[in-house]
């Protein structure tokens, strides 16, 4: 019975593993791109504060916060997929 359950769950495990690899690749690309974008936003915020453009500094700060939130959410998706794989394989 246990062997039958493992055989039937094998396609699901394969799909979850592929999704895990894809999400991991997306996270690596996203972190590389976010580093460059965050550096640009940081410089823009610094220039906005120096020129006393508070609204623009706030908007850029909100964009930075949204970027960090997106990074955290993609990491949570990866952890969720890994948790599903662990629950199925045991």
HURACOR-V460964 format. One record per residue. N is the residue number from 1. PHI is phi as a letter, one per 20 degrees, with the letter a starting at -180 (none if undefined). PSI is psi in whole degrees, 0 to 359 (999 if undefined). Layout:
# HURACOR-V460964
<<N & PHI & PSI> <N & PHI & PSI>>
This chain:
# HURACOR-V460964
<<1 & none & 318> <2 & f & 323> <3 & f & 323> <4 & f & 320> <5 & f & 320> <6 & f & 321> <7 & f & 321> <8 & f & 332> <9 & e & 354> <10 & g & 314> <11 & f & 322> <12 & f & 320> <13 & f & 318> <14 & f & 316> <15 & f & 318> <16 & f & 322> <17 & f & 317> <18 & f & 318> <19 & f & 321> <20 & f & 317> <21 & f & 319> <22 & f & 316> <23 & f & 322> <24 & f & 318> <25 & f & 319> <26 & f & 319> <27 & f & 318> <28 & f & 317> <29 & f & 319> <30 & f & 320> <31 & f & 321> <32 & f & 313> <33 & f & 322> <34 & f & 325> <35 & f & 316> <36 & f & 316> <37 & f & 319> <38 & f & 324> <39 & f & 316> <40 & f & 314> <41 & f & 322> <42 & f & 317> <43 & f & 318> <44 & f & 320> <45 & f & 318> <46 & f & 316> <47 & f & 322> <48 & f & 320> <49 & f & 320> <50 & f & 328> <51 & e & 7> <52 & l & 42> <53 & d & 79> <54 & f & 324> <55 & f & 316> <56 & f & 322> <57 & f & 322> <58 & f & 319> <59 & f & 315> <60 & f & 323> <61 & f & 322> <62 & f & 321> <63 & f & 320> <64 & f & 316> <65 & f & 320> <66 & f & 323> <67 & f & 318> <68 & f & 321> <69 & f & 319> <70 & f & 318> <71 & f & 317> <72 & f & 321> <73 & f & 322> <74 & f & 326> <75 & f & 323> <76 & f & 323> <77 & f & 318> <78 & f & 316> <79 & f & 324> <80 & f & 317> <81 & f & 317> <82 & f & 323> <83 & f & 320> <84 & f & 318> <85 & f & 317> <86 & f & 320> <87 & f & 324> <88 & f & 320> <89 & f & 341> <90 & e & 999>>
